[in-house]
Amino acid sequence: MRLNILLLGFIFSSVTFLVMAGNDQDHGHAHGHSHSQEAVDNVKAESNATNIVAELVQKEKLESSWGSIPASTVDKKEFDGKPEWVVIFVNDAIPDIAKQKLYVFLTVNGEYIAANYTGE
């Protein structure tokens, strides 16, 4: 009887482990991305930010004129003690002066964090 209980416990824990170790690691995100911890250089950060701006234009979150604007600056800055890439785009065709500068924030690995007009 004792051996049966021990064997049943082993089988149950093995099945539980196999179910929890499945291959579906989606995290609920609709986009693909890697979990690479490799930092990118300013050229890759600029390229990623440019792609993000194009995507925001395509989703109609930004006016279409942003799609042809090259990055103005690419800098690594610290926010709350953590380094991030800040890529700035300047679009003089935007009538609202407060919205002529677009800041795109990326992790040091080049992954998109946010975009806004304030730089904060």
MARVEX-186283 format. One record per residue: residue number from 1; residue in three letters; x, y, z of N, C-alpha, C, CB in turn. Coordinates in Angstrom, 1 decimal, padded with zeros to 4 digits. Glycine has a CB too. Example, Ala and Ser with C-alpha at 12.3 -4.5 7.8 and 13.67 -1.06 7.14 Angstrom:
2
+-----+--------+--------+--------+--------+--------+---------+--------+--------+--------+--------+--------+---------+--------+
| num | residu |  neast | nnorth |    nup | caeast | canorth |   caup |  ceast | cnorth |    cup | cbeast | cbnorth |   cbup |
+-----+--------+--------+--------+--------+--------+---------+--------+--------+--------+--------+--------+---------+--------+
|   1 |    ALA |  013.2 | -005.7 |  007.8 |  012.3 |  -004.5 |  007.8 |  013.2 | -003.3 |  007.8 |  011.3 |  -004.5 |  009.0 |
|   2 |    SER |  012.8 | -002.2 |  007.1 |  013.7 |  -001.1 |  007.1 |  012.9 |  000.0 |  007.9 |  014.1 |  -000.6 |  005.7 |
+-----+--------+--------+--------+--------+--------+---------+--------+--------+--------+--------+--------+---------+--------+
END
This chain:
120
+-----+--------+--------+--------+--------+--------+---------+--------+--------+--------+--------+--------+---------+--------+
| num | residu |  neast | nnorth |    nup | caeast | canorth |   caup |  ceast | cnorth |    cup | cbeast | cbnorth |   cbup |
+-----+--------+--------+--------+--------+--------+---------+--------+--------+--------+--------+--------+---------+--------+
|   1 |    MET |  000.8 | -001.2 |  000.0 |  000.0 |   000.0 |  000.0 |  000.9 |  001.3 |  000.0 | -000.9 |   000.0 |  001.2 |
|   2 |    ARG |  001.9 |  001.2 |  000.8 |  002.8 |   002.4 |  000.9 |  003.5 |  002.6 | -000.4 |  003.8 |   002.2 |  002.0 |
|   3 |    LEU |  003.9 |  001.5 | -001.1 |  004.6 |   001.6 | -002.4 |  003.6 |  002.2 | -003.4 |  005.1 |   000.3 | -002.9 |
|   4 |    ASN |  002.3 |  001.9 | -003.4 |  001.3 |   002.4 | -004.3 |  001.2 |  003.9 | -004.1 |  000.0 |   001.7 | -004.1 |
|   5 |    ILE |  001.1 |  004.4 | -002.9 |  001.0 |   005.8 | -002.6 |  002.2 |  006.6 | -003.1 |  000.8 |   006.1 | -001.1 |
|   6 |    LEU |  003.4 |  006.0 | -002.9 |  004.6 |   006.6 | -003.3 |  004.7 |  006.7 | -004.9 |  005.8 |   005.9 | -002.8 |
|   7 |    LEU |  004.3 |  005.6 | -005.5 |  004.3 |   005.6 | -007.0 |  003.3 |  006.5 | -007.6 |  004.0 |   004.1 | -007.5 |
|   8 |    LEU |  002.1 |  006.6 | -007.0 |  001.1 |   007.5 | -007.4 |  001.5 |  009.0 | -007.3 | -000.2 |   007.3 | -006.6 |
|   9 |    GLY |  002.2 |  009.3 | -006.2 |  002.8 |   010.6 | -005.9 |  003.8 |  011.0 | -007.0 |  003.4 |   010.7 | -004.6 |
|  10 |    PHE |  004.7 |  010.0 | -007.3 |  005.7 |   010.3 | -008.4 |  005.0 |  010.5 | -009.7 |  006.6 |   009.1 | -008.4 |
|  11 |    ILE |  004.1 |  009.7 | -010.1 |  003.4 |   009.9 | -011.4 |  002.7 |  011.2 | -011.4 |  002.4 |   008.7 | -011.6 |
|  12 |    PHE |  002.0 |  011.6 | -010.4 |  001.3 |   012.9 | -010.3 |  002.2 |  014.1 | -010.5 |  000.5 |   013.0 | -009.0 |
|  13 |    SER |  003.4 |  014.0 | -009.8 |  004.3 |   015.1 | -009.9 |  005.0 |  015.2 | -011.2 |  005.4 |   015.0 | -008.8 |
|  14 |    SER |  005.2 |  014.1 | -011.8 |  005.8 |   014.0 | -013.2 |  004.9 |  014.6 | -014.2 |  006.2 |   012.6 | -013.6 |
|  15 |    VAL |  003.6 |  014.3 | -014.2 |  002.6 |   014.8 | -015.1 |  002.5 |  016.3 | -014.9 |  001.2 |   014.1 | -014.9 |
|  16 |    THR |  002.4 |  016.7 | -013.7 |  002.3 |   018.2 | -013.4 |  003.5 |  018.9 | -014.0 |  002.2 |   018.4 | -011.9 |
|  17 |    PHE |  004.7 |  018.4 | -013.8 |  005.9 |   019.0 | -014.3 |  005.8 |  019.1 | -015.9 |  007.2 |   018.3 | -013.9 |
|  18 |    LEU |  005.4 |  018.1 | -016.5 |  005.4 |   018.0 | -018.0 |  004.3 |  019.1 | -018.5 |  005.0 |   016.6 | -018.5 |
|  19 |    VAL |  003.2 |  019.2 | -017.8 |  002.2 |   020.1 | -018.2 |  002.7 |  021.6 | -018.1 |  000.9 |   019.9 | -017.4 |
|  20 |    MET |  003.4 |  021.8 | -017.0 |  003.8 |   023.2 | -016.7 |  005.0 |  023.6 | -017.6 |  004.2 |   023.3 | -015.3 |
|  21 |    ALA |  005.8 |  022.6 | -018.1 |  006.9 |   022.9 | -018.9 |  006.6 |  022.8 | -020.4 |  008.0 |   021.9 | -018.6 |
|  22 |    GLY |  005.4 |  023.1 | -020.8 |  005.0 |   023.1 | -022.2 |  005.8 |  024.1 | -023.0 |  003.5 |   023.3 | -022.3 |
|  23 |    ASN |  005.6 |  024.0 | -024.4 |  006.4 |   024.9 | -025.3 |  005.7 |  026.2 | -025.5 |  006.6 |   024.2 | -026.6 |
|  24 |    ASP |  004.4 |  026.4 | -025.2 |  003.7 |   027.7 | -025.5 |  004.1 |  028.7 | -024.5 |  002.2 |   027.4 | -025.5 |
|  25 |    GLN |  005.0 |  029.6 | -024.9 |  005.5 |   030.7 | -024.1 |  005.2 |  032.0 | -024.6 |  007.1 |   030.5 | -023.9 |
|  26 |    ASP |  003.9 |  032.2 | -025.0 |  003.5 |   033.4 | -025.7 |  003.5 |  034.7 | -024.9 |  002.1 |   033.2 | -026.3 |
|  27 |    HIS |  003.3 |  034.6 | -023.6 |  003.2 |   035.8 | -022.7 |  002.0 |  036.7 | -023.1 |  004.5 |   036.6 | -022.8 |
|  28 |    GLY |  001.1 |  036.3 | -024.0 |  000.0 |   037.1 | -024.4 |  000.3 |  038.3 | -025.3 | -000.6 |   037.6 | -023.1 |
|  29 |    HIS |  001.5 |  038.4 | -025.8 |  001.8 |   039.5 | -026.7 |  001.4 |  039.1 | -028.2 |  003.3 |   039.8 | -026.7 |
|  30 |    ALA |  001.0 |  040.1 | -028.9 |  000.5 |   039.9 | -030.3 |  001.7 |  040.0 | -031.2 | -000.5 |   040.9 | -030.6 |
|  31 |    HIS |  002.8 |  040.5 | -030.8 |  004.0 |   040.7 | -031.6 |  005.1 |  039.8 | -031.2 |  004.5 |   042.1 | -031.7 |
|  32 |    GLY |  006.0 |  039.4 | -032.1 |  007.1 |   038.6 | -031.8 |  008.3 |  039.4 | -031.3 |  007.6 |   037.8 | -033.0 |
|  33 |    HIS |  009.0 |  038.9 | -030.3 |  010.2 |   039.6 | -029.8 |  011.1 |  038.5 | -029.1 |  009.8 |   040.7 | -028.9 |
|  34 |    SER |  012.3 |  038.9 | -029.1 |  013.2 |   038.0 | -028.4 |  013.5 |  038.5 | -027.0 |  014.6 |   037.8 | -029.1 |
|  35 |    HIS |  014.0 |  037.6 | -026.1 |  014.3 |   038.0 | -024.8 |  015.8 |  038.1 | -024.7 |  013.7 |   037.0 | -023.8 |
|  36 |    SER |  016.4 |  038.5 | -025.8 |  017.9 |   038.7 | -025.8 |  018.3 |  039.8 | -024.8 |  018.4 |   039.0 | -027.2 |
|  37 |    GLN |  019.4 |  039.5 | -024.1 |  019.9 |   040.5 | -023.2 |  021.1 |  041.3 | -023.9 |  020.4 |   039.9 | -021.9 |
|  38 |    GLU |  021.2 |  041.2 | -025.2 |  022.3 |   041.8 | -025.9 |  021.9 |  043.3 | -026.2 |  022.6 |   041.1 | -027.2 |
|  39 |    ALA |  022.8 |  044.2 | -025.7 |  022.5 |   045.6 | -026.0 |  022.7 |  045.9 | -027.5 |  023.4 |   046.5 | -025.1 |
|  40 |    VAL |  022.0 |  046.8 | -028.0 |  022.1 |   047.2 | -029.4 |  022.9 |  048.5 | -029.5 |  020.7 |   047.4 | -030.1 |
|  41 |    ASP |  023.5 |  048.8 | -030.6 |  024.2 |   050.1 | -030.8 |  023.2 |  051.1 | -031.3 |  025.4 |   049.9 | -031.8 |
|  42 |    ASN |  023.7 |  052.4 | -031.5 |  022.8 |   053.5 | -031.8 |  022.2 |  053.3 | -033.2 |  023.6 |   054.8 | -031.8 |
|  43 |    VAL |  023.0 |  052.6 | -034.1 |  022.5 |   052.4 | -035.5 |  021.2 |  051.5 | -035.4 |  023.6 |   051.8 | -036.4 |
|  44 |    LYS |  021.3 |  050.4 | -034.7 |  020.2 |   049.5 | -034.5 |  019.0 |  050.1 | -033.8 |  020.7 |   048.2 | -033.8 |
|  45 |    ALA |  019.4 |  050.9 | -032.8 |  018.3 |   051.6 | -032.0 |  017.5 |  052.6 | -033.0 |  018.9 |   052.4 | -030.9 |
|  46 |    GLU |  018.3 |  053.3 | -033.8 |  017.6 |   054.2 | -034.8 |  016.8 |  053.4 | -035.8 |  018.7 |   055.0 | -035.6 |
|  47 |    SER |  017.3 |  052.3 | -036.3 |  016.5 |   051.5 | -037.2 |  015.2 |  050.9 | -036.5 |  017.4 |   050.3 | -037.7 |
|  48 |    ASN |  015.3 |  050.5 | -035.3 |  014.2 |   050.0 | -034.6 |  013.1 |  051.1 | -034.4 |  014.6 |   049.3 | -033.3 |
|  49 |    ALA |  013.6 |  052.3 | -034.0 |  012.7 |   053.4 | -033.8 |  012.0 |  053.8 | -035.1 |  013.5 |   054.6 | -033.2 |
|  50 |    THR |  012.8 |  053.8 | -036.2 |  012.2 |   054.2 | -037.5 |  011.1 |  053.2 | -037.8 |  013.3 |   054.2 | -038.5 |
|  51 |    ASN |  011.3 |  051.9 | -037.6 |  010.3 |   050.9 | -037.9 |  009.1 |  051.1 | -037.0 |  010.9 |   049.5 | -037.6 |
|  52 |    ILE |  009.3 |  051.5 | -035.8 |  008.2 |   051.7 | -034.8 |  007.3 |  052.9 | -035.3 |  008.7 |   052.0 | -033.4 |
|  53 |    VAL |  008.0 |  054.0 | -035.7 |  007.3 |   055.1 | -036.3 |  006.4 |  054.7 | -037.5 |  008.3 |   056.3 | -036.6 |
|  54 |    ALA |  007.0 |  053.9 | -038.4 |  006.3 |   053.5 | -039.5 |  005.1 |  052.6 | -039.1 |  007.2 |   052.6 | -040.4 |
|  55 |    GLU |  005.2 |  051.8 | -038.1 |  004.1 |   051.0 | -037.6 |  003.0 |  051.9 | -037.0 |  004.6 |   050.0 | -036.6 |
|  56 |    LEU |  003.4 |  052.9 | -036.3 |  002.4 |   053.8 | -035.7 |  001.7 |  054.6 | -036.8 |  003.1 |   054.8 | -034.7 |
|  57 |    VAL |  002.4 |  054.9 | -037.9 |  001.7 |   055.6 | -039.0 |  000.7 |  054.7 | -039.6 |  002.8 |   056.1 | -040.1 |
|  58 |    GLN |  001.2 |  053.4 | -039.8 |  000.3 |   052.4 | -040.4 | -001.0 |  052.2 | -039.6 |  001.1 |   051.1 | -040.6 |
|  59 |    LYS | -000.8 |  052.2 | -038.3 | -002.0 |   052.0 | -037.4 | -002.8 |  053.3 | -037.2 | -001.5 |   051.5 | -036.0 |
|  60 |    GLU | -002.4 |  054.4 | -037.9 | -003.0 |   055.7 | -037.8 | -003.0 |  056.3 | -036.5 | -004.5 |   055.5 | -038.3 |
|  61 |    LYS | -001.9 |  056.0 | -035.7 | -001.7 |   056.7 | -034.4 | -000.8 |  057.9 | -034.6 | -001.0 |   055.7 | -033.4 |
|  62 |    LEU | -000.2 |  058.0 | -035.7 |  000.6 |   059.2 | -036.1 |  000.2 |  059.6 | -037.5 |  002.1 |   058.9 | -036.0 |
|  63 |    GLU |  000.3 |  060.9 | -037.7 |  000.0 |   061.5 | -039.1 |  000.9 |  060.9 | -040.1 |  000.1 |   063.0 | -039.1 |
|  64 |    SER |  000.5 |  060.7 | -041.3 |  001.3 |   060.0 | -042.3 |  002.6 |  060.7 | -042.6 |  000.5 |   059.9 | -043.6 |
|  65 |    SER |  002.7 |  062.0 | -042.5 |  004.0 |   062.7 | -042.8 |  005.1 |  062.2 | -041.9 |  003.8 |   064.2 | -042.6 |
|  66 |    TRP |  004.8 |  061.6 | -040.7 |  005.9 |   061.0 | -039.9 |  006.6 |  059.9 | -040.5 |  005.3 |   060.6 | -038.5 |
|  67 |    GLY |  006.0 |  059.2 | -041.5 |  006.6 |   058.0 | -042.1 |  007.8 |  058.3 | -042.9 |  005.6 |   057.4 | -043.0 |
|  68 |    SER |  008.0 |  059.6 | -043.3 |  009.2 |   059.9 | -044.1 |  010.2 |  060.7 | -043.4 |  008.8 |   060.7 | -045.4 |
|  69 |    ILE |  010.1 |  060.9 | -042.1 |  011.0 |   061.7 | -041.3 |  012.1 |  060.8 | -040.7 |  010.2 |   062.4 | -040.1 |
|  70 |    PRO |  013.4 |  061.2 | -041.0 |  014.5 |   060.4 | -040.4 |  014.7 |  060.8 | -039.0 |  015.8 |   060.7 | -041.2 |
|  71 |    ALA |  015.4 |  060.0 | -038.2 |  015.7 |   060.3 | -036.8 |  016.6 |  061.6 | -036.8 |  016.4 |   059.1 | -036.1 |
|  72 |    SER |  016.4 |  062.4 | -035.8 |  017.2 |   063.6 | -035.6 |  018.3 |  063.3 | -034.7 |  016.3 |   064.8 | -035.1 |
|  73 |    THR |  018.1 |  062.6 | -033.6 |  019.1 |   062.3 | -032.7 |  018.8 |  060.9 | -032.1 |  019.2 |   063.3 | -031.5 |
|  74 |    VAL |  019.9 |  060.2 | -031.7 |  019.8 |   058.9 | -031.0 |  020.7 |  059.0 | -029.8 |  020.2 |   057.7 | -031.9 |
|  75 |    ASP |  020.2 |  059.0 | -028.6 |  021.0 |   059.1 | -027.4 |  020.6 |  058.0 | -026.4 |  020.8 |   060.5 | -026.7 |
|  76 |    LYS |  021.6 |  057.6 | -025.6 |  021.3 |   056.7 | -024.5 |  021.2 |  057.5 | -023.2 |  022.4 |   055.6 | -024.3 |
|  77 |    LYS |  020.0 |  057.5 | -022.5 |  019.8 |   058.2 | -021.3 |  019.4 |  057.3 | -020.2 |  018.8 |   059.4 | -021.5 |
|  78 |    GLU |  019.5 |  057.8 | -019.0 |  019.0 |   057.0 | -017.8 |  017.7 |  057.6 | -017.3 |  020.1 |   057.0 | -016.7 |
|  79 |    PHE |  016.8 |  056.7 | -017.0 |  015.5 |   057.0 | -016.4 |  015.4 |  056.1 | -015.2 |  014.3 |   056.9 | -017.4 |
|  80 |    ASP |  015.2 |  056.7 | -014.0 |  015.1 |   055.9 | -012.8 |  016.3 |  054.9 | -012.6 |  013.8 |   055.1 | -012.7 |
|  81 |    GLY |  017.5 |  055.4 | -013.0 |  018.7 |   054.5 | -012.9 |  018.9 |  053.5 | -013.9 |  018.7 |   053.9 | -011.6 |
|  82 |    LYS |  017.9 |  053.4 | -014.9 |  018.0 |   052.4 | -016.0 |  018.3 |  053.1 | -017.3 |  016.7 |   051.5 | -016.0 |
|  83 |    PRO |  019.3 |  052.5 | -018.1 |  019.6 |   053.1 | -019.4 |  018.5 |  052.8 | -020.4 |  020.9 |   052.7 | -019.9 |
|  84 |    GLU |  018.2 |  053.7 | -021.3 |  017.2 |   053.5 | -022.4 |  017.7 |  054.3 | -023.6 |  015.8 |   054.0 | -022.0 |
|  85 |    TRP |  017.4 |  053.9 | -024.7 |  017.6 |   054.6 | -026.0 |  016.5 |  055.6 | -026.1 |  017.7 |   053.7 | -027.2 |
|  86 |    VAL |  016.8 |  056.9 | -026.5 |  015.8 |   057.9 | -026.8 |  016.1 |  058.3 | -028.2 |  015.8 |   059.1 | -025.8 |
|  87 |    VAL |  015.2 |  058.1 | -029.1 |  015.4 |   058.5 | -030.5 |  014.4 |  059.6 | -030.8 |  015.2 |   057.2 | -031.5 |
|  88 |    ILE |  014.9 |  060.7 | -031.3 |  014.0 |   061.9 | -031.5 |  013.8 |  062.1 | -033.0 |  014.6 |   063.1 | -030.8 |
|  89 |    PHE |  012.6 |  062.3 | -033.4 |  012.2 |   062.7 | -034.8 |  011.6 |  064.1 | -034.7 |  011.2 |   061.6 | -035.4 |
|  90 |    VAL |  011.9 |  064.9 | -035.7 |  011.4 |   066.3 | -035.8 |  010.7 |  066.4 | -037.1 |  012.5 |   067.3 | -035.6 |
|  91 |    ASN |  009.4 |  066.8 | -037.0 |  008.5 |   067.0 | -038.2 |  008.0 |  068.4 | -038.2 |  007.4 |   065.9 | -038.2 |
|  92 |    ASP |  008.6 |  069.2 | -039.0 |  008.2 |   070.6 | -039.2 |  006.9 |  070.8 | -039.9 |  009.3 |   071.4 | -039.9 |
|  93 |    ALA |  006.4 |  069.7 | -040.5 |  005.1 |   069.8 | -041.2 |  003.9 |  069.8 | -040.3 |  005.0 |   068.7 | -042.2 |
|  94 |    ILE |  004.1 |  069.5 | -039.0 |  003.0 |   069.4 | -038.0 |  002.8 |  070.8 | -037.6 |  003.4 |   068.5 | -036.8 |
|  95 |    PRO |  001.5 |  071.3 | -037.7 |  001.2 |   072.6 | -037.3 |  001.3 |  072.9 | -035.8 | -000.2 |   072.9 | -037.8 |
|  96 |    ASP |  001.0 |  071.9 | -035.0 |  001.1 |   072.1 | -033.5 |  002.5 |  072.0 | -033.1 |  000.2 |   071.1 | -032.8 |
|  97 |    ILE |  003.1 |  073.1 | -032.7 |  004.6 |   073.1 | -032.4 |  004.9 |  072.1 | -031.2 |  005.0 |   074.5 | -031.9 |
|  98 |    ALA |  003.9 |  071.9 | -030.3 |  004.2 |   071.0 | -029.2 |  004.2 |  069.5 | -029.7 |  003.0 |   071.2 | -028.2 |
|  99 |    LYS |  003.8 |  069.3 | -030.9 |  003.8 |   067.9 | -031.4 |  004.7 |  067.7 | -032.6 |  002.4 |   067.5 | -031.8 |
| 100 |    GLN |  005.7 |  068.6 | -032.8 |  006.6 |   068.5 | -033.9 |  007.8 |  067.6 | -033.5 |  007.2 |   069.9 | -034.2 |
| 101 |    LYS |  008.0 |  067.3 | -032.2 |  009.1 |   066.4 | -031.8 |  008.5 |  065.2 | -031.2 |  010.0 |   067.1 | -030.7 |
| 102 |    LEU |  008.9 |  064.0 | -031.8 |  008.4 |   062.7 | -031.3 |  009.6 |  062.0 | -030.7 |  007.8 |   061.9 | -032.5 |
| 103 |    TYR |  009.4 |  061.6 | -029.5 |  010.4 |   060.8 | -028.7 |  010.0 |  059.3 | -028.7 |  010.6 |   061.4 | -027.3 |
| 104 |    VAL |  010.9 |  058.5 | -029.2 |  010.7 |   057.0 | -029.1 |  011.7 |  056.4 | -028.1 |  010.8 |   056.4 | -030.6 |
| 105 |    PHE |  011.1 |  055.7 | -027.2 |  011.9 |   055.1 | -026.1 |  012.1 |  053.6 | -026.3 |  011.3 |   055.4 | -024.7 |
| 106 |    LEU |  013.3 |  053.1 | -026.2 |  013.6 |   051.7 | -026.4 |  014.5 |  051.2 | -025.2 |  014.4 |   051.5 | -027.8 |
| 107 |    THR |  014.4 |  050.0 | -025.0 |  015.3 |   049.4 | -024.0 |  016.7 |  049.4 | -024.6 |  014.8 |   047.9 | -023.6 |
| 108 |    VAL |  017.7 |  049.1 | -023.8 |  019.1 |   049.0 | -024.3 |  019.2 |  047.8 | -025.3 |  020.1 |   048.9 | -023.2 |
| 109 |    ASN |  018.2 |  046.9 | -025.2 |  018.2 |   045.8 | -026.1 |  017.5 |  046.1 | -027.4 |  017.5 |   044.6 | -025.5 |
| 110 |    GLY |  016.9 |  047.3 | -027.5 |  016.3 |   047.8 | -028.8 |  014.8 |  047.5 | -028.8 |  016.9 |   047.1 | -029.9 |
| 111 |    GLU |  014.2 |  047.1 | -027.7 |  012.7 |   046.8 | -027.7 |  012.0 |  048.1 | -027.4 |  012.4 |   045.7 | -026.7 |
| 112 |    TYR |  010.8 |  048.2 | -028.0 |  010.0 |   049.4 | -027.9 |  009.4 |  049.5 | -026.5 |  008.8 |   049.4 | -028.9 |
| 113 |    ILE |  009.5 |  050.7 | -025.9 |  008.9 |   051.0 | -024.6 |  007.7 |  051.9 | -024.8 |  009.9 |   051.6 | -023.6 |
| 114 |    ALA |  007.9 |  053.1 | -025.4 |  006.9 |   054.1 | -025.5 |  007.3 |  055.1 | -026.5 |  006.5 |   054.7 | -024.2 |
| 115 |    ALA |  006.3 |  056.0 | -026.9 |  006.6 |   057.1 | -027.8 |  005.7 |  058.2 | -027.3 |  006.3 |   056.8 | -029.3 |
| 116 |    ASN |  006.2 |  059.5 | -027.2 |  005.4 |   060.6 | -026.9 |  006.0 |  061.9 | -027.4 |  005.2 |   060.7 | -025.3 |
| 117 |    TYR |  005.3 |  063.0 | -027.1 |  005.8 |   064.3 | -027.6 |  006.5 |  065.1 | -026.5 |  004.6 |   065.1 | -028.1 |
| 118 |    THR |  006.6 |  064.6 | -025.3 |  007.2 |   065.3 | -024.2 |  008.6 |  064.9 | -023.9 |  006.4 |   065.1 | -023.0 |
| 119 |    GLY |  009.0 |  063.7 | -024.2 |  010.3 |   063.3 | -023.9 |  010.5 |  062.8 | -022.5 |  011.3 |   064.4 | -024.1 |
| 120 |    GLU |  009.4 |  062.6 | -021.8 |  009.4 |   062.2 | -020.4 |  008.8 |  060.8 | -020.3 |  008.7 |   063.1 | -019.5 |
+-----+--------+--------+--------+--------+--------+---------+--------+--------+--------+--------+--------+---------+--------+
END
